[in-house]
């Protein structure tokens, strides 16, 4: 939603400022996602057996980071 997107942007910027930076880094966005998104989603019952919303989002963020790192490495060696 638009409100969730704005909340992510605001919180990511605030996280960067708290760390003394004027630019948002990936870690700032990760923290924001973990605080903004979990209460905005509802997991299917089959997923709720293994995860709560926050841990599911955290798992997906880790998978995305690994995928991006793998793609980045393959680009440097091509």
C-alpha positions as CSV (number, residue, x, y, z in Angstrom):
1,X,0.0,0.0,0.0
2,X,1.0,3.6,-0.3
3,X,1.0,4.1,3.4
4,X,3.2,1.1,4.0
5,X,5.7,2.4,1.3
6,X,5.8,5.8,2.9
7,X,6.3,4.2,6.3
8,X,9.2,2.1,4.9
9,X,10.9,5.2,3.4
10,X,10.4,7.3,6.6
11,X,11.7,4.5,8.9
12,X,14.7,3.6,6.7
13,X,15.7,7.3,6.6
14,X,15.3,7.6,10.3
15,X,17.4,4.4,10.8
16,X,20.2,6.0,8.7
17,X,20.0,9.3,10.6
18,X,20.2,7.5,14.0
19,X,23.4,5.8,12.7
20,X,24.7,9.3,11.7
21,X,24.4,8.8,8.0
22,X,22.5,10.9,5.5
23,X,22.1,8.1,3.0
24,X,20.0,5.0,3.4
25,X,21.8,1.6,3.3
26,X,20.3,-1.8,2.8
27,X,20.6,-2.5,6.5
28,X,18.4,0.5,7.2
29,X,15.7,-0.8,4.8
30,X,15.9,-4.3,6.3
31,X,15.2,-2.9,9.8
32,X,12.3,-0.9,8.4
33,X,10.8,-3.9,6.6
34,X,11.0,-6.0,9.8
35,X,9.1,-3.3,11.7
36,X,6.6,-2.2,9.1
37,X,5.5,-5.2,7.1
38,X,4.8,-8.1,9.6
39,X,1.7,-6.6,11.0
40,X,0.4,-5.8,7.5
41,X,0.4,-9.4,6.3
42,X,-1.4,-12.6,7.2
43,X,0.3,-15.9,6.6
44,X,-1.6,-18.9,5.3
45,X,-2.3,-21.5,8.0
46,X,0.3,-23.9,6.4
47,X,3.0,-21.3,7.0
48,X,1.8,-20.2,10.4
49,X,2.8,-23.7,11.7
50,X,6.5,-22.8,11.2
51,X,6.6,-19.0,11.3
52,X,5.1,-15.9,12.7
53,X,4.9,-13.0,10.3
54,X,8.2,-11.3,11.5
55,X,10.3,-14.5,11.2
56,X,8.8,-15.3,7.8
57,X,9.7,-11.8,6.5
58,X,13.2,-12.2,8.0
59,X,13.6,-15.6,6.3
60,X,12.6,-14.1,2.9
61,X,14.9,-11.1,3.4
62,X,17.8,-13.6,4.0
63,X,16.9,-15.5,0.9
64,X,16.8,-12.3,-1.1
65,X,20.2,-11.2,0.2
66,X,21.8,-14.5,-0.7
67,X,20.3,-14.4,-4.2
68,X,21.5,-10.8,-4.8
69,X,25.0,-11.7,-3.5
70,X,25.1,-14.7,-5.8
71,X,24.0,-12.6,-8.8
72,X,26.5,-9.9,-7.9
73,X,29.4,-12.4,-7.8
74,X,28.4,-13.9,-11.1
75,X,28.4,-10.5,-12.8
76,X,31.9,-9.7,-11.6
77,X,33.2,-13.0,-13.1
78,X,31.5,-12.7,-16.4
